[in-house]
Amino acid sequence: MEYLTPNFTKDMLKDYTVLVPNMCPIQFRLIKAALESEGYHRVELLGSGSSEVTQQGLKYVHNDTCYPALIVIGQFLEALNSGKYDLDHTALIISQSGGGCRASNYIKLLRKALVRSGYGNIPVASANANGLEPGSMMPMTKKLAMKLLAAVEYGDLIMALRNETHAYAVDPEDAERMTEKWITTVDRWIREDRHYLIPSFSKHFRQICADFADIALDRVPKVKVGVVGEIYVKFSPTGNNHLVDFLESQDCEVCLPGLMGYIEYCCANWAMDTEFYGISPKMGRYAAAALKVLNSIGIQMSKALKEYGFYAPGSFYDLMTKPEGILSLGAKMGEGWLLTAEMVELIENGYVNIVCAQPFGCLPNHIAGKGVVNRIRQRYPEANITPVDYDPSATRVNQENRIKLMLAVARENLEKEGESV
């Protein structure tokens, strides 16, 4: 039986409040600015991580279902129950990956939960680039697409700079203040139709890096930790029990690869599907062209980071070579080969300690994450990788204890390196 809710239409933009699960705290604040500057009446980011959210999700989503779906649906239901919103003028947006991952089907689970909980009148919009849900796709224009691109690019840069400077700042609050300054600045640029087009990126990447470089740093040797995994659990403090905050409380430098990497991964897969799976050559050419543009922006960002002394990842085309001999680029369910590639790139750049965050029972990530750990260790004996499962039944204490064991090994290795210098 299919559960139906009203379609989201353009007419709703002018007077509906749209609720969005807040996966990436920095990037999504800028995405909110992009949406509101292009006709969306009001966008609310849902970031609650209370136990009530999990319980709401468990009421309507089977606990064998992907953990991110359970949390997101629980957040939506908690918001609708809160009394804060006019339920005749409230809509929801949920993303669809479009591939074989269960994320493509979250929207069906959400609609079922809405109908069963008495909210069958709430429209649901789908954010996807695959043509799914044609009657209820999130309205998109070229201008909005460019602003969303700018939001993710600037957001990734600010996140990377914040994480690195926070680890070494003489006063960590300087990093927080600078982060807030630049989120507010980019938010204003987007709302005022400024600096969101590609030709302006390079100049403003350097401007942001220069400002962060003025923060007083004390670069004492620290344990460097990379975080990879399923996209929601990797980025969302709600999904990973505030993993970045915990690692920073343990005096670590945290490197979190950006959200744009996942978007480039999707473009690369569409381009390669022409070869691997015989999809439309036209679609493959469009995807390859988009990837070329996105990669060129990434190179500009890396140049700006290097110029001011910060860690900078390589190009996305280089990243695509990293899984060679470990995992095929045809393995593209969930985060697929991207997860493996990010682990290898982090290790090669000094982030040998890695937390691989994944929802319990997420088969693609257990294969492309936990499943390749032994092969990676054969190639890189220094690799110190800890897969951590996130699930309604998993306790935060157990998760953090697993990570502490990994950090104990990391500190021993850091001491040995210091003694050998």
N, C-alpha and C positions, 0 to 999 in steps of 0.2 A: 504494500500500500504506500502510495506517495503522499506525503503531507505537503500541502501547498500554502504559501503565504502570498500577499500581494507583491507584485513586481515593483521595483524602485524605478521611478521615471524622472525625467528632467524637470517636470513641473514641481516635484517635491523639493528641489534644491532651495527655492526661495523662502520656505517657511518650516522646513523640517530640521530637527536636531539629529545629527548622524553620529552614532556611537561606533568607535573604532577601538579594538584591542591594542594596547600600547606595547608592541613587541620591542622596539628599539627606542629607549627614552630620549636620546638626542635627535636621531633622524626623524622620528615620528612627530616631534614638536614642530619641525620644519615642514613636514608633510601636511600637518594641520594648517600651517600658514598658507601653503600652496592651495589647498582645497578651499579655504575660506576666502582667499583672494580671487578665486575664479568661480564664484557664484554659490558655493555651499554656505547656507545661512549660518550654521553653527556646527562645529565638529568637537566632540568630546572624546578624549583619550581615556580609556579604562585601564587603570593600572593596579587595581586592588589585588592583593595576594592573601587575603584573609582565608581562614579555614572555611568560612561560610561559602566562599566561591567554589572550593572543591566539593563541598557537600551539595551545593546547587547543581553542579555538573553531574555528580554521581546519581542524582535523582533521575536524570533523563538521558544519561550517556553511559553505556555499559563500561565497566572498569577495564575491560580488555581493549577498549578503543584507545587510540593515540592520546597520550596525556595532554598535549597542547589543545586538542579539541575539547577535552573535558574542562580545562581551565577557561578557555575562551568562551565556551557556551555558558559556563558558570558565571563568568563576569557579566555577560549580557543579561542573564536572568536576574542577577543581583541588582544590576542597574535598573531594570524594568520594575523590580519589586520595591525600589527605594522611595518611590513617590516624588523623585526630583524632576521627572519628565512628563510632558503632555503626551500621553500614549497615542493620541490621535495624530500627532505630528512628530513622531520619532521613528527613525529607521536605523538599520544595522548594516555595516559593511564587513564582509569577511573575504579573505583571499582564497583563491583556488590555484594550486600549483599547476594543474593541467596535465600532469604526468600520471604515472602509475601509483604514486604515493597516495596514502589515505587522505592527505590534505585536500585532494581534489573533491572529496566527498563530505568534507566538514559541513558544507552548506546544506546538504540533505539532513544531516544530523541536527543542525541548528533549527531548521524548519520544523522538524518533528518535535523537538523540545519546545518550540514556541507554541505549536498547536496544542500539545498535551498540557502545557502549563497555563493555557488560557490567553495566550498572546498571539493568536492566529491572525490578528489584524496588522501586525508589525511587518512592514516591508523589509526585505533583505536584498542588498545589492552585492554582486560578486565583483571582486577586483581580480581580473585575470587578463592575460594577453593571448589566450588560446581560442577566444570566441565561444567559451562556455557560457551557459545561462544567457542566451541572446536577448531574452525578454526582460532581464533584470541586471544587466551589466552596469557597473559604475560609469556614469557619463564621463566622457573623456574628449578633450580637444588637444590640438597640437601645443597650444600655449600651456595648458595644464600639464601635459606630458613633460615639457621642458622644465617647468617649475618643480615637478616631482623629481626629475633627474638632478636638478641643482640641489634640492633638499637632501637627497641621499649622498651626493658627492661631498657637499660641504659638511654634512653630518658625520660622514665617515672620517673626514679629516679632523674635525673637532674632537671626535671620540678618541682617535689615535693619539692626538697631541695631549689631550687631557690625561689619558692613562699613563703615558710615558712621563709627563712632567709631574704628575701626582706622586709617582714613585720616588722621585729624587728631589722634589722641591724642598728648599729649606723650610718654607711654610706651606704645607699642602693646601691650605686655604687659598693661596695665590692661584693654584691650578683651578680650583673650583670657581673662583671669581672670574678668571679669564675665560673659562668655559661658558659661564653664564653670559658674560659680555658678548661673546661671539655668537651664541645661539640667538640672543636678542637682536644682534646686528643683522644676521642673515635672515631672521624672521622678518625684520623691517624691509630689507632689500626685496624679499620675495613679495611682500604685500604691496610694495611701491613699484613693482615691475622693474627692478634694477638688478643687474649683475647675475641674471639667471640664464643667460645664453652662453654657449660653449666658448666663444672667443674671449669672454671676460674671466674665465675660470683661472687660467694660469696666474694672472696678476694678483687675483685675490687669494689664491692658495698661498702665494708667497707672503702676502700681507698678514694672513692669519698665522702662518708659521713664524714670521718675524716677531709678532707680538708674544707668542708663547715662548720664543727663544729668549725674551727679556726676563723671564722668571728666573730668580736665583736658584741654581741647582747644585746639589752635592752628589756627584755620581759615584758614590761608594758602591762596591760590588754587591749585588743583590741577586737573589734567586729570580730568574726570569721564567715566567709561566705563560704558555700559549693556551688559548681556549678555543676548541673547535667543537663541532657536533651538529645535531639537528637544528635547523635555523631558529625555531622558536625558543627551545631550551637553551641554545647557545647565547642568544641576545637578551631574552626577557628576564629581568630580575625576579619576576613572579614565577616564571617557569623553572629557574635554576637556584631558587632560594638565595638570591643576592650573592651569586658566586664571586663576581668581581670584588664586591665589598669585602667578602670573607678573605680572599687572597690578599687584598691590600692590607687587611688587619693583621696578616701574617708576614708583613714587610716584604711583599713580592712586587716585582714589576709585571704587569699583566699586558699581554698583547692579544687583542681581539680582532681578527681579520674582519674587514668591513662588509656591510650589507651589499655593496655594489658587486662584490665577488660572486654572490649568489645569482644576481641578475645576469652577469656576464656568463656564468655557468649555464644558465637557461638558454641564452643566445647561442652559446657554443654547442649545446646539445641539439638544438633545432638545426643548426648548420650541419652538424655531423650526421644527423638522422637521414639526410639525403643519401649518404654513403652506407650507413649501417642498416637502415630500415626502409629505404626506398620512398621516403616522403616526397612531397612536391619540391622539385628543384627550385622553383620560384621562391617558396618559403625559405629554403636553405640559403639562397642568395641574399634575401632580405636580412636574415638572422646574421649571416657572415658580415654583412655591411654594418649592421648595428654593433656587432662585437668589435669591429675595427675602430669605430668611433669611440666606444666606451673604453677600449684599451688605450687609445691615444690620450684620453682624459686622465686615466690612471697613471700613465707615464708622466704627465705634467705634474700630478700630485706628488709622485715619488721624487721627482726632481726638486720640488719645493721642500720636501721633507729632508732630503739629503743636504741641500744647500744650507739648511739651518741646524744640521747636526742631529737630526732625529732618524729613527729607524724607518726605512722605506722598503716595502715589498717590491719584487720584480714585476715585470709586465705579466698580463694574464696569459699571453701566449707561452711565456716561460713556465708559468704555473701548470699549464696543460702538459708539460713534459715530465713533471715530477712523479706521477704515478707509474711511469714506465717500468715494467718488470715487477710491479706490485699488484696493480689493478688496471683492467682495461678501461679506456674512455667510453666503452659501451655500457659500463655499469653506471646507470644514471637514475635509478630509482631513489627517491628522497634526495639526500645530498651527494650520494654516489661517490664518484671519483674525486669530486671537489674536497670532500672531507679528508681523503687520503693525501691529496695534493697539498692541502693547507698544513697538514702535520709535517710533511717532508720539508716544505718551505720554511716553516718555523724552526725545525731542527737545524737546517743548514744555515740559519741566521742567528743561532745562539739561544733560541728558545727551546731547549732540549727537554724541558719539563712541560708536559701537556696534560690538560684535563679534557677528556673526550666526553662531552655531556650529551646524553641521549635519553629519549623516553624509553621506559622499560617496554620490551616487546616490539620496538621499532626495527623490523628485520633489515631494511636497507642500511641503517646506520650501524647495526650490530655487525653486518658484513663489511661495510666500507670503513668502519671505525675499529671496533674491538677485533674484528676478524683479520685485520691486516697488521696488528701490533707486532706479532712475532716476526713477520717478514721485514717490517721497518727496523726492528731491533737488530736483525741480522745485518742489515746494511749500515745502521747507525747504532753501534753498541752503547753510545752515550745516551741514547733516548730513554727518557723516564716518563712513561705514558700511563695514565690512570683513567680507564673508562668509568664513568659514574652514571648510574641509572636514576632517572627521576620519574616518580610514580606516586599516586595518592597514598600508597601504603609504605613508601620509603620515608624514613625519618631524616630530618636535616642533620641530626647528630651523627648518624651512621655515614651519611654522605661526606660530612666534614672530616670525620675520622679517617676515611679512606684517603681524602686529599692530604691530611696531615701526615700520613705515612709516606706519601709521595714526596712531600716537602721535606721530611726528615732525611730522605735519601738525597734530595737536591742540595740540602745544606751541607751534608757530608762531602758531596762532590765539589761544592764551592770552596770549602775549606781546603780540600786537597789541591785544587787549582791554585789557591793563594799560597800554599806552602811550596809549590813547585816553581813559582815565579821568582 
